[in-house]
């Protein structure tokens, strides 16, 4: 069993400075507040708008009412607004089976309210992009009917990042499509959107904001790193800062689980593969692990409430070998075998090369590991989503699968076999490689390039707010913590003057899990920080009744303060544990 290196790594975060606002340097500029305007053009923009390599395909006025965000019945209030669609950079490029005639374009949608607050928001979408989500400006999961940026008066843009086909990886065969996915679409759409706003309202936006979760969080971080002069405020959720490495790490996890599958288990169909992987650690066994973590860590913050606010302390308090019962006979859900402990311990410690170098960061233990989202992301979703992405989008040169439909037998079998047979040393080299046809590696076009100073962003008065679920099984919260530590060190312990990190206990990837995963004021918080200099301290988060992962003994509207890292939400010793006001943010000793 590998040693738990997580505790050693995460304990170093205690060196970060506290957050006493009385000691702050207030010399950073405060940007002026946005001023409202009224929409003057909509339908005429189809013919009247002129911008390089851009076509407006439709523009229609919509009355105030409601919008179904994604067809799933999630309804949000919307004001009267103009819905505009278009395309940039229409071209032919490389596609499957040697095709040179694959159609590409940067598709986008803009929604511009009649009564505009003078602000622009870029809605960064997640996954592999490939579709234009409705430009409402929703951040994280929320049930709040009023919570979208559009409803607050923002003009909002959404894009497919330069290719069509949600979840499809073919675009990785085309270098320009790779670049657009990584950062090019943002670079091209931003000045176009501001010009469009100028034509629609008679002035450009006074303030511009950027927001997204998952790969959308990565988009936001990349925008803050590459284009700090374009945006004033950045809302970052569960970012995939080193996404190619994280994707390789997901396949490492598949390999670990595959080692637990008994020899001669049939793996000839999608159902057989999924069943075999899921059986290696059952839902009951994940619950056992989560409960074991809870026994050691739940009360570290002073309250027995099913939440682990003291993530750092938990990594020091919990040990999977010592604290989880070991099976001495058959598996029955009340214990883990030595092989299961080894597998889970390896995954949490993090993927490594054959020489023992880290391929990606570690994952901390949290009660959210017992939620269904943790297992689904780590197990079946890992190879069905990440195998083709690593092979075709992130590897140079790209590897073309025969069948990209991983929902069918042939495609999923190919993805699984690629994952379990992947040489991690070769994968690490491939995500950093270049060729004459692919002159920029995936770790260049996808990641942050080691930026820690953020001089331009800081000195012009721009701000960042980051949130990350402590039980995110896709992009480890430790990766974001490590980034924040590096930024804090590069800024002489004053990172929180322009960037604040908030951990959401128990939350899985961008929502769900046993968590208060609804943070409805955060857009208002970033605006207040940017435009008035009012920095957020504790931010109130609420549970969602629609979250099926909430424990039965929680109030369906439980609230908690999210504390600026490294502070910990700590129970005051009295008061209702369902209420945020019963907790205070306490700096580590």
DOSE-593527 format. One record per residue (C-alpha): residue number from 1; residue in three letters; x, y, z. Coordinates in steps of 0.001 Angstrom, whole numbers. Example, Ala and Ser with C-alpha at 12.3 -4.5 7.8 and 13.67 -1.06 7.14 Angstrom:
2
<1 'ALA' <12300 -4500 7800>> <2 'SER' <13670 -1060 7140>> 
//
This chain:
589
<1 'UNK' <0 0 0>> <2 'UNK' <1377 3420 -952>> <3 'UNK' <1736 5957 1817>> <4 'UNK' <-949 8612 2001>> <5 'UNK' <995 11490 442>> <6 'UNK' <-2179 13573 343>> <7 'UNK' <-1872 14518 3999>> <8 'UNK' <1713 15704 3530>> <9 'UNK' <791 17775 468>> <10 'UNK' <-2383 19332 1751>> <11 'UNK' <-943 20142 5169>> <12 'UNK' <1443 22543 3455>> <13 'UNK' <-1534 24765 2738>> <14 'UNK' <-1436 25808 6371>> <15 'UNK' <1451 28101 5473>> <16 'UNK' <-963 30374 3630>> <17 'UNK' <-1728 33660 5296>> <18 'UNK' <-5030 34283 7039>> <19 'UNK' <-7731 36599 5747>> <20 'UNK' <-7854 39502 8189>> <21 'UNK' <-9216 42338 6066>> <22 'UNK' <-7655 44932 8438>> <23 'UNK' <-4215 43998 7102>> <24 'UNK' <-5031 44323 3404>> <25 'UNK' <-3188 46484 898>> <26 'UNK' <-5974 48567 -587>> <27 'UNK' <-3852 50089 -3339>> <28 'UNK' <-5295 47949 -6128>> <29 'UNK' <-7626 49869 -8438>> <30 'UNK' <-11403 49650 -8212>> <31 'UNK' <-13076 49600 -11607>> <32 'UNK' <-15999 51918 -12240>> <33 'UNK' <-19508 50535 -12027>> <34 'UNK' <-21354 49544 -15190>> <35 'UNK' <-24035 51889 -16456>> <36 'UNK' <-27334 50636 -17938>> <37 'UNK' <-28618 51107 -21474>> <38 'UNK' <-31613 50075 -23577>> <39 'UNK' <-31586 47758 -26583>> <40 'UNK' <-31911 49726 -29829>> <41 'UNK' <-31247 47016 -32458>> <42 'UNK' <-32069 43329 -32679>> <43 'UNK' <-33560 41841 -35861>> <44 'UNK' <-31728 44365 -38039>> <45 'UNK' <-28390 42959 -36855>> <46 'UNK' <-28754 39963 -39186>> <47 'UNK' <-27910 42226 -42118>> <48 'UNK' <-26388 45281 -40455>> <49 'UNK' <-23690 43735 -38250>> <50 'UNK' <-20285 43506 -39896>> <51 'UNK' <-17327 41739 -38300>> <52 'UNK' <-14478 39764 -39818>> <53 'UNK' <-15372 36192 -40792>> <54 'UNK' <-18689 36370 -38920>> <55 'UNK' <-22226 35606 -40073>> <56 'UNK' <-25333 36383 -38022>> <57 'UNK' <-27808 33652 -38886>> <58 'UNK' <-30839 34813 -36868>> <59 'UNK' <-31984 37524 -34482>> <60 'UNK' <-35397 37519 -32828>> <61 'UNK' <-37026 39342 -29941>> <62 'UNK' <-38420 37219 -27105>> <63 'UNK' <-40979 38461 -24601>> <64 'UNK' <-40355 38238 -20868>> <65 'UNK' <-41218 34787 -19586>> <66 'UNK' <-39380 31542 -18919>> <67 'UNK' <-36578 29560 -20569>> <68 'UNK' <-35945 25813 -20284>> <69 'UNK' <-32161 25761 -19856>> <70 'UNK' <-31323 22402 -21429>> <71 'UNK' <-34562 20598 -22227>> <72 'UNK' <-34572 18783 -18892>> <73 'UNK' <-37257 20934 -17336>> <74 'UNK' <-34900 23289 -15481>> <75 'UNK' <-36807 26551 -15894>> <76 'UNK' <-35460 30057 -15333>> <77 'UNK' <-37125 33442 -15438>> <78 'UNK' <-36079 35600 -18377>> <79 'UNK' <-36619 39250 -19279>> <80 'UNK' <-37563 40555 -22704>> <81 'UNK' <-34468 40031 -24799>> <82 'UNK' <-32921 39552 -28226>> <83 'UNK' <-31769 36021 -29110>> <84 'UNK' <-29073 36116 -31745>> <85 'UNK' <-27200 33181 -33339>> <86 'UNK' <-24213 33154 -35633>> <87 'UNK' <-21001 31559 -36838>> <88 'UNK' <-17388 32619 -37075>> <89 'UNK' <-14517 31158 -39076>> <90 'UNK' <-16523 28794 -41280>> <91 'UNK' <-14057 26488 -43021>> <92 'UNK' <-13255 22950 -44093>> <93 'UNK' <-10708 20937 -42144>> <94 'UNK' <-9558 17487 -41147>> <95 'UNK' <-12046 14850 -40079>> <96 'UNK' <-12399 11116 -39630>> <97 'UNK' <-10789 8600 -41986>> <98 'UNK' <-8531 11147 -43658>> <99 'UNK' <-11285 13545 -44658>> <100 'UNK' <-10206 17080 -45568>> <101 'UNK' <-13780 18324 -45898>> <102 'UNK' <-15050 18303 -42320>> <103 'UNK' <-17131 21439 -41742>> <104 'UNK' <-15995 23649 -38881>> <105 'UNK' <-17190 26956 -37445>> <106 'UNK' <-17330 28693 -34083>> <107 'UNK' <-21052 28622 -33418>> <108 'UNK' <-22478 31032 -30867>> <109 'UNK' <-25632 32403 -29312>> <110 'UNK' <-26056 35796 -27671>> <111 'UNK' <-28938 36899 -25506>> <112 'UNK' <-29230 40633 -24934>> <113 'UNK' <-31899 42009 -22592>> <114 'UNK' <-33971 45026 -23558>> <115 'UNK' <-33084 46621 -20217>> <116 'UNK' <-29332 46066 -20054>> <117 'UNK' <-27192 46589 -16965>> <118 'UNK' <-24102 47479 -18997>> <119 'UNK' <-22366 44153 -18320>> <120 'UNK' <-21270 41288 -20584>> <121 'UNK' <-20789 37673 -19508>> <122 'UNK' <-19063 34892 -21412>> <123 'UNK' <-20780 31616 -20461>> <124 'UNK' <-18097 28943 -20745>> <125 'UNK' <-19585 25499 -21337>> <126 'UNK' <-18209 22156 -20205>> <127 'UNK' <-17021 18786 -21433>> <128 'UNK' <-15804 18671 -25012>> <129 'UNK' <-18089 21586 -25903>> <130 'UNK' <-19547 20832 -29349>> <131 'UNK' <-22931 22428 -28791>> <132 'UNK' <-24222 25921 -28175>> <133 'UNK' <-25970 25881 -24825>> <134 'UNK' <-28581 28534 -24176>> <135 'UNK' <-26843 31772 -23234>> <136 'UNK' <-28481 32345 -19854>> <137 'UNK' <-25402 32719 -17685>> <138 'UNK' <-26119 29915 -15225>> <139 'UNK' <-23212 29116 -12871>> <140 'UNK' <-23100 25750 -11089>> <141 'UNK' <-26323 23910 -10350>> <142 'UNK' <-29138 26057 -9052>> <143 'UNK' <-32861 25813 -8473>> <144 'UNK' <-33148 29590 -8132>> <145 'UNK' <-35720 30766 -10675>> <146 'UNK' <-34160 34253 -10769>> <147 'UNK' <-30464 33373 -10617>> <148 'UNK' <-29200 33635 -14210>> <149 'UNK' <-26988 36445 -15468>> <150 'UNK' <-29465 37169 -18259>> <151 'UNK' <-32244 37713 -15738>> <152 'UNK' <-29953 40081 -13816>> <153 'UNK' <-29559 42192 -16944>> <154 'UNK' <-26314 40875 -18456>> <155 'UNK' <-25740 40359 -22160>> <156 'UNK' <-24557 36728 -22402>> <157 'UNK' <-22711 34704 -25046>> <158 'UNK' <-22413 30917 -25322>> <159 'UNK' <-20459 28946 -27926>> <160 'UNK' <-19592 25448 -29139>> <161 'UNK' <-15848 26315 -29013>> <162 'UNK' <-15385 25678 -32715>> <163 'UNK' <-16914 22304 -33562>> <164 'UNK' <-20279 20547 -33614>> <165 'UNK' <-21143 17269 -31922>> <166 'UNK' <-21541 17107 -28156>> <167 'UNK' <-19175 14534 -26668>> <168 'UNK' <-17509 13784 -30004>> <169 'UNK' <-13726 13775 -30355>> <170 'UNK' <-13191 13883 -34146>> <171 'UNK' <-12129 17536 -33996>> <172 'UNK' <-8869 16474 -32340>> <173 'UNK' <-7676 15464 -35820>> <174 'UNK' <-7693 19140 -36849>> <175 'UNK' <-5110 21381 -35203>> <176 'UNK' <-7075 24615 -35580>> <177 'UNK' <-10112 22960 -34008>> <178 'UNK' <-7916 21894 -31097>> <179 'UNK' <-6707 25466 -30629>> <180 'UNK' <-10238 26871 -30799>> <181 'UNK' <-11334 24365 -28173>> <182 'UNK' <-8393 25276 -25939>> <183 'UNK' <-8455 29076 -26157>> <184 'UNK' <-8949 30301 -29731>> <185 'UNK' <-12746 30542 -29656>> <186 'UNK' <-12616 32826 -26616>> <187 'UNK' <-9934 34994 -28193>> <188 'UNK' <-12007 35434 -31377>> <189 'UNK' <-15502 35651 -29903>> <190 'UNK' <-14724 38263 -27254>> <191 'UNK' <-14012 41258 -29509>> <192 'UNK' <-16835 40173 -31832>> <193 'UNK' <-19321 40023 -28942>> <194 'UNK' <-18295 43448 -27686>> <195 'UNK' <-18697 44884 -31189>> <196 'UNK' <-22128 43269 -31422>> <197 'UNK' <-23113 44795 -28101>> <198 'UNK' <-21972 48180 -29405>> <199 'UNK' <-24294 47842 -32399>> <200 'UNK' <-27162 46577 -30226>> <201 'UNK' <-26975 49191 -27443>> <202 'UNK' <-24921 52044 -28840>> <203 'UNK' <-22019 51380 -26476>> <204 'UNK' <-19654 48559 -25568>> <205 'UNK' <-19976 46837 -22183>> <206 'UNK' <-18595 48808 -19263>> <207 'UNK' <-17652 45628 -17410>> <208 'UNK' <-17058 42102 -18718>> <209 'UNK' <-17258 38832 -16790>> <210 'UNK' <-16394 35213 -17520>> <211 'UNK' <-17893 32156 -15808>> <212 'UNK' <-17937 28379 -16114>> <213 'UNK' <-17550 25038 -14366>> <214 'UNK' <-15554 21911 -15251>> <215 'UNK' <-13997 22501 -18673>> <216 'UNK' <-15918 25773 -18463>> <217 'UNK' <-13913 26488 -15321>> <218 'UNK' <-10759 25699 -17279>> <219 'UNK' <-11939 28050 -20037>> <220 'UNK' <-12351 30725 -17361>> <221 'UNK' <-8897 30119 -15899>> <222 'UNK' <-7314 30163 -19362>> <223 'UNK' <-9105 33439 -20131>> <224 'UNK' <-7754 34932 -16888>> <225 'UNK' <-4275 33731 -17828>> <226 'UNK' <-4152 34489 -21561>> <227 'UNK' <-6588 37411 -21839>> <228 'UNK' <-6556 39305 -18508>> <229 'UNK' <-7161 42592 -20293>> <230 'UNK' <-10409 41380 -21899>> <231 'UNK' <-12376 40623 -18727>> <232 'UNK' <-12839 42225 -15330>> <233 'UNK' <-14206 39371 -13251>> <234 'UNK' <-13824 35601 -13400>> <235 'UNK' <-16110 33009 -11753>> <236 'UNK' <-14400 29631 -11724>> <237 'UNK' <-16033 26322 -10809>> <238 'UNK' <-14192 22982 -10394>> <239 'UNK' <-11629 23894 -13067>> <240 'UNK' <-9721 21363 -15154>> <241 'UNK' <-6555 23456 -15044>> <242 'UNK' <-4399 20563 -16277>> <243 'UNK' <-7149 18768 -18144>> <244 'UNK' <-4996 16499 -20360>> <245 'UNK' <-3190 15217 -17271>> <246 'UNK' <-6478 14772 -15432>> <247 'UNK' <-7873 12758 -18352>> <248 'UNK' <-4841 10464 -18335>> <249 'UNK' <-5295 10095 -14574>> <250 'UNK' <-8894 8986 -15152>> <251 'UNK' <-7603 6200 -17408>> <252 'UNK' <-5082 5257 -14749>> <253 'UNK' <-8067 4800 -12454>> <254 'UNK' <-9695 2485 -15002>> <255 'UNK' <-6527 411 -15017>> <256 'UNK' <-6608 203 -11236>> <257 'UNK' <-10220 -965 -11162>> <258 'UNK' <-9542 -3407 -14016>> <259 'UNK' <-6931 -5104 -11831>> <260 'UNK' <-9778 -6116 -9501>> <261 'UNK' <-11818 -7856 -12215>> <262 'UNK' <-11478 -11640 -11852>> <263 'UNK' <-9592 -13453 -14593>> <264 'UNK' <-11801 -14940 -17342>> <265 'UNK' <-14617 -12457 -16698>> <266 'UNK' <-16363 -11967 -20086>> <267 'UNK' <-15757 -8446 -21436>> <268 'UNK' <-17233 -8712 -24913>> <269 'UNK' <-20173 -6299 -24651>> <270 'UNK' <-20746 -2840 -23238>> <271 'UNK' <-23023 -4271 -20547>> <272 'UNK' <-20420 -6837 -19504>> <273 'UNK' <-17669 -4227 -19248>> <274 'UNK' <-19782 -1811 -17255>> <275 'UNK' <-20999 -4564 -14934>> <276 'UNK' <-17459 -5819 -14358>> <277 'UNK' <-16067 -2374 -13541>> <278 'UNK' <-18958 -1443 -11240>> <279 'UNK' <-18677 -4725 -9357>> <280 'UNK' <-15083 -4032 -8312>> <281 'UNK' <-16287 -1540 -5674>> <282 'UNK' <-20011 -1508 -5023>> <283 'UNK' <-22221 1365 -3906>> <284 'UNK' <-22457 -234 -474>> <285 'UNK' <-18658 -385 -239>> <286 'UNK' <-18322 3283 -1254>> <287 'UNK' <-20816 4121 1491>> <288 'UNK' <-18665 2167 3941>> <289 'UNK' <-15615 4165 2879>> <290 'UNK' <-17499 7458 3166>> <291 'UNK' <-18797 6531 6613>> <292 'UNK' <-15279 5578 7714>> <293 'UNK' <-13996 8981 6591>> <294 'UNK' <-16873 10635 8417>> <295 'UNK' <-16104 8805 11657>> <296 'UNK' <-12597 10263 11698>> <297 'UNK' <-13325 13719 10292>> <298 'UNK' <-16919 14867 10747>> <299 'UNK' <-16475 16552 14111>> <300 'UNK' <-13129 18222 13346>> <301 'UNK' <-15104 21417 12654>> <302 'UNK' <-17058 21118 15899>> <303 'UNK' <-20321 19716 14486>> <304 'UNK' <-21504 16183 13804>> <305 'UNK' <-23432 17182 10691>> <306 'UNK' <-22264 14841 7912>> <307 'UNK' <-19984 17513 6410>> <308 'UNK' <-16212 17799 6484>> <309 'UNK' <-15289 21470 6554>> <310 'UNK' <-11746 20835 7764>> <311 'UNK' <-10428 19108 4654>> <312 'UNK' <-6782 19601 5619>> <313 'UNK' <-7295 18119 9067>> <314 'UNK' <-9202 15187 7600>> <315 'UNK' <-6296 14076 5440>> <316 'UNK' <-4163 13938 8558>> <317 'UNK' <-6846 12140 10577>> <318 'UNK' <-7946 9435 8130>> <319 'UNK' <-6038 6371 6956>> <320 'UNK' <-7750 3876 4662>> <321 'UNK' <-5713 906 5951>> <322 'UNK' <-6360 1641 9603>> <323 'UNK' <-9864 3077 9548>> <324 'UNK' <-11766 884 7074>> <325 'UNK' <-12543 -2705 8156>> <326 'UNK' <-10542 -5359 6284>> <327 'UNK' <-12394 -8335 4858>> <328 'UNK' <-11297 -11617 6393>> <329 'UNK' <-13898 -13700 4542>> <330 'UNK' <-16182 -12895 1602>> <331 'UNK' <-17127 -9335 620>> <332 'UNK' <-20444 -8377 2180>> <333 'UNK' <-20400 -4572 2117>> <334 'UNK' <-19086 -4222 5659>> <335 'UNK' <-15391 -4352 4738>> <336 'UNK' <-12889 -3810 1933>> <337 'UNK' <-10384 -6360 708>> <338 'UNK' <-6670 -5591 787>> <339 'UNK' <-6774 -5349 -3028>> <340 'UNK' <-9638 -2839 -2937>> <341 'UNK' <-7789 -708 -407>> <342 'UNK' <-4689 -816 -2595>> <343 'UNK' <-6668 216 -5671>> <344 'UNK' <-8536 3057 -4001>> <345 'UNK' <-5394 4231 -2234>> <346 'UNK' <-3505 4325 -5530>> <347 'UNK' <-6249 6361 -7204>> <348 'UNK' <-6419 8838 -4331>> <349 'UNK' <-2624 9167 -4213>> <350 'UNK' <-2625 9986 -7929>> <351 'UNK' <-1426 8616 -11247>> <352 'UNK' <2313 8204 -11654>> <353 'UNK' <4808 7347 -14377>> <354 'UNK' <6928 4208 -14181>> <355 'UNK' <9644 6335 -12560>> <356 'UNK' <7265 7440 -9819>> <357 'UNK' <6755 10991 -11076>> <358 'UNK' <3277 12420 -10575>> <359 'UNK' <1139 12560 -13717>> <360 'UNK' <-1567 14444 -11888>> <361 'UNK' <-2244 15496 -8343>> <362 'UNK' <-3736 13526 -5461>> <363 'UNK' <-7416 13401 -4448>> <364 'UNK' <-8418 14086 -823>> <365 'UNK' <-10750 11796 1101>> <366 'UNK' <-14207 13245 1779>> <367 'UNK' <-17683 11927 2600>> <368 'UNK' <-18722 12789 -962>> <369 'UNK' <-16861 9702 -2135>> <370 'UNK' <-20003 7803 -1146>> <371 'UNK' <-22208 9701 -3605>> <372 'UNK' <-23235 8041 -6856>> <373 'UNK' <-21567 10767 -8900>> <374 'UNK' <-18143 9906 -7540>> <375 'UNK' <-18331 6284 -8611>> <376 'UNK' <-19884 6987 -12005>> <377 'UNK' <-17212 9540 -12934>> <378 'UNK' <-14347 7365 -11691>> <379 'UNK' <-15548 4110 -13204>> <380 'UNK' <-17667 3779 -16373>> <381 'UNK' <-17578 7448 -17385>> <382 'UNK' <-13791 7504 -17126>> <383 'UNK' <-13129 5246 -20097>> <384 'UNK' <-16273 6009 -22087>> <385 'UNK' <-15453 9746 -22062>> <386 'UNK' <-11716 10046 -21522>> <387 'UNK' <-10239 7293 -23687>> <388 'UNK' <-11173 8884 -27013>> <389 'UNK' <-10382 12330 -25666>> <390 'UNK' <-6867 11358 -24594>> <391 'UNK' <-6287 9463 -27826>> <392 'UNK' <-7622 11944 -30359>> <393 'UNK' <-7805 15386 -28775>> <394 'UNK' <-4859 15419 -26370>> <395 'UNK' <-2297 13054 -27930>> <396 'UNK' <124 14220 -30590>> <397 'UNK' <-46 12749 -33121>> <398 'UNK' <-3738 11899 -32601>> <399 'UNK' <-4969 8317 -32461>> <400 'UNK' <-8173 7748 -34426>> <401 'UNK' <-10634 5234 -33006>> <402 'UNK' <-12626 3037 -35357>> <403 'UNK' <-15869 3773 -33519>> <404 'UNK' <-16447 6879 -31400>> <405 'UNK' <-19920 5850 -30263>> <406 'UNK' <-19031 4731 -26753>> <407 'UNK' <-22707 4198 -25969>> <408 'UNK' <-22646 1189 -28326>> <409 'UNK' <-20759 -2061 -27859>> <410 'UNK' <-18000 -1571 -30432>> <411 'UNK' <-17118 1949 -29343>> <412 'UNK' <-17150 1243 -25618>> <413 'UNK' <-15105 -1931 -26022>> <414 'UNK' <-12496 -24 -28031>> <415 'UNK' <-12424 2748 -25413>> <416 'UNK' <-12062 242 -22569>> <417 'UNK' <-9252 -1663 -24276>> <418 'UNK' <-7429 1583 -25031>> <419 'UNK' <-7721 2638 -21389>> <420 'UNK' <-6513 -604 -19799>> <421 'UNK' <-3633 -997 -22253>> <422 'UNK' <-2467 2620 -22171>> <423 'UNK' <1197 3093 -21307>> <424 'UNK' <1231 6044 -18930>> <425 'UNK' <4775 7077 -19820>> <426 'UNK' <3815 7227 -23486>> <427 'UNK' <606 9083 -22659>> <428 'UNK' <2545 11677 -20652>> <429 'UNK' <4883 12189 -23607>> <430 'UNK' <1986 12409 -26083>> <431 'UNK' <151 15204 -24256>> <432 'UNK' <3354 17257 -24274>> <433 'UNK' <4441 16414 -27823>> <434 'UNK' <4354 18536 -30981>> <435 'UNK' <4770 17826 -34687>> <436 'UNK' <4915 19997 -37784>> <437 'UNK' <1180 19390 -38279>> <438 'UNK' <368 19907 -34583>> <439 'UNK' <2825 22603 -33457>> <440 'UNK' <1151 23236 -30071>> <441 'UNK' <830 20453 -27503>> <442 'UNK' <-2360 19823 -25560>> <443 'UNK' <-659 20862 -22326>> <444 'UNK' <8 24163 -24064>> <445 'UNK' <-3362 24880 -25641>> <446 'UNK' <-5398 23515 -22721>> <447 'UNK' <-3463 24443 -19572>> <448 'UNK' <-2255 27580 -17770>> <449 'UNK' <1407 27447 -18722>> <450 'UNK' <2615 27799 -15149>> <451 'UNK' <1249 31335 -14698>> <452 'UNK' <1239 32405 -11043>> <453 'UNK' <1919 36171 -11011>> <454 'UNK' <-1225 37464 -12749>> <455 'UNK' <325 40928 -12819>> <456 'UNK' <-1884 42345 -15569>> <457 'UNK' <-5094 41000 -14054>> <458 'UNK' <-4206 42204 -10573>> <459 'UNK' <-2916 45653 -11479>> <460 'UNK' <-5875 46596 -13633>> <461 'UNK' <-8322 45737 -10844>> <462 'UNK' <-9764 42485 -12171>> <463 'UNK' <-10842 39810 -9684>> <464 'UNK' <-11279 36032 -9495>> <465 'UNK' <-13576 33888 -7331>> <466 'UNK' <-13036 30142 -7434>> <467 'UNK' <-15194 27385 -5948>> <468 'UNK' <-14340 23698 -5946>> <469 'UNK' <-16103 20648 -4556>> <470 'UNK' <-13953 18712 -2108>> <471 'UNK' <-15301 15406 -3490>> <472 'UNK' <-14758 16205 -7166>> <473 'UNK' <-13679 12878 -8735>> <474 'UNK' <-12718 14421 -12092>> <475 'UNK' <-10577 17470 -11366>> <476 'UNK' <-9066 17207 -7924>> <477 'UNK' <-9635 20058 -5510>> <478 'UNK' <-6001 19541 -4522>> <479 'UNK' <-4979 20739 -7994>> <480 'UNK' <-6847 24004 -7401>> <481 'UNK' <-5424 24318 -3884>> <482 'UNK' <-1910 23830 -5257>> <483 'UNK' <-2561 26524 -7871>> <484 'UNK' <-3799 28924 -5202>> <485 'UNK' <-795 28237 -2980>> <486 'UNK' <1546 28983 -5882>> <487 'UNK' <-287 32222 -6713>> <488 'UNK' <-240 33262 -3072>> <489 'UNK' <3492 32629 -2850>> <490 'UNK' <4138 34549 -6090>> <491 'UNK' <2165 37497 -4679>> <492 'UNK' <3929 37675 -1321>> <493 'UNK' <1007 36134 576>> <494 'UNK' <-1525 38590 -850>> <495 'UNK' <-3324 36496 -3461>> <496 'UNK' <-6633 37126 -1733>> <497 'UNK' <-6459 40789 -2770>> <498 'UNK' <-7536 39679 -6259>> <499 'UNK' <-8333 35942 -6048>> <500 'UNK' <-10337 34013 -3465>> <501 'UNK' <-10843 30254 -3274>> <502 'UNK' <-13877 28636 -1626>> <503 'UNK' <-14145 24882 -1049>> <504 'UNK' <-17601 23275 -1085>> <505 'UNK' <-17564 20289 1303>> <506 'UNK' <-18969 17039 -62>> <507 'UNK' <-19711 18376 -3542>> <508 'UNK' <-18988 16150 -6515>> <509 'UNK' <-18182 17503 -9970>> <510 'UNK' <-19910 20905 -10350>> <511 'UNK' <-22760 19896 -8061>> <512 'UNK' <-24556 17125 -6195>> <513 'UNK' <-23177 14929 -3461>> <514 'UNK' <-23952 15524 242>> <515 'UNK' <-23345 19232 -128>> <516 'UNK' <-24697 22756 27>> <517 'UNK' <-23981 23088 -3684>> <518 'UNK' <-26174 26095 -4514>> <519 'UNK' <-24371 29452 -4380>> <520 'UNK' <-26853 31964 -5747>> <521 'UNK' <-25181 35227 -4719>> <522 'UNK' <-21799 34583 -6268>> <523 'UNK' <-22391 36604 -9440>> <524 'UNK' <-23438 39558 -7288>> <525 'UNK' <-20325 38982 -5165>> <526 'UNK' <-17892 39203 -8061>> <527 'UNK' <-19635 42309 -9416>> <528 'UNK' <-19469 44012 -6016>> <529 'UNK' <-15783 43148 -5656>> <530 'UNK' <-14864 44398 -9125>> <531 'UNK' <-17039 47522 -9219>> <532 'UNK' <-17119 48711 -5606>> <533 'UNK' <-14058 47075 -4053>> <534 'UNK' <-16229 45144 -1586>> <535 'UNK' <-14379 41857 -1243>> <536 'UNK' <-16425 38797 -288>> <537 'UNK' <-15594 37018 2926>> <538 'UNK' <-17951 34153 3815>> <539 'UNK' <-20370 33278 1002>> <540 'UNK' <-23603 31533 1940>> <541 'UNK' <-24363 28260 165>> <542 'UNK' <-27603 26287 378>> <543 'UNK' <-28685 22734 -193>> <544 'UNK' <-31105 22008 -3044>> <545 'UNK' <-34220 19988 -2438>> <546 'UNK' <-33810 18474 -5905>> <547 'UNK' <-30414 17016 -4963>> <548 'UNK' <-31131 13314 -4486>> <549 'UNK' <-27782 12801 -2746>> <550 'UNK' <-28794 14787 343>> <551 'UNK' <-28900 12673 3526>> <552 'UNK' <-32388 12112 4888>> <553 'UNK' <-31586 13823 8194>> <554 'UNK' <-30568 17124 6554>> <555 'UNK' <-32910 20059 6222>> <556 'UNK' <-33625 20394 2511>> <557 'UNK' <-32579 24057 2660>> <558 'UNK' <-29511 23607 4891>> <559 'UNK' <-27136 26572 4643>> <560 'UNK' <-23430 26899 5306>> <561 'UNK' <-20835 29637 5026>> <562 'UNK' <-18213 28957 2392>> <563 'UNK' <-15027 30365 3855>> <564 'UNK' <-12139 31910 1912>> <565 'UNK' <-9358 29340 1877>> <566 'UNK' <-7616 28395 4128>> <567 'UNK' <-10261 29385 6705>> <568 'UNK' <-12586 26640 7945>> <569 'UNK' <-16312 26920 8680>> <570 'UNK' <-16428 25995 12366>> <571 'UNK' <-19473 25417 14572>> <572 'UNK' <-19966 28143 17171>> <573 'UNK' <-20893 25603 19831>> <574 'UNK' <-24570 26507 19907>> <575 'UNK' <-27346 27198 17454>> <576 'UNK' <-29166 25231 14779>> <577 'UNK' <-26639 23199 12760>> <578 'UNK' <-28846 23578 9697>> <579 'UNK' <-28141 27326 9567>> <580 'UNK' <-25085 29166 8262>> <581 'UNK' <-25204 31677 11118>> <582 'UNK' <-24309 28909 13563>> <583 'UNK' <-20851 28681 11960>> <584 'UNK' <-17909 31085 11737>> <585 'UNK' <-14870 31163 9475>> <586 'UNK' <-11780 30348 11507>> <587 'UNK' <-8189 30613 10305>> <588 'UNK' <-6011 27523 10879>> <589 'UNK' <-3559 27673 13748>> 
//
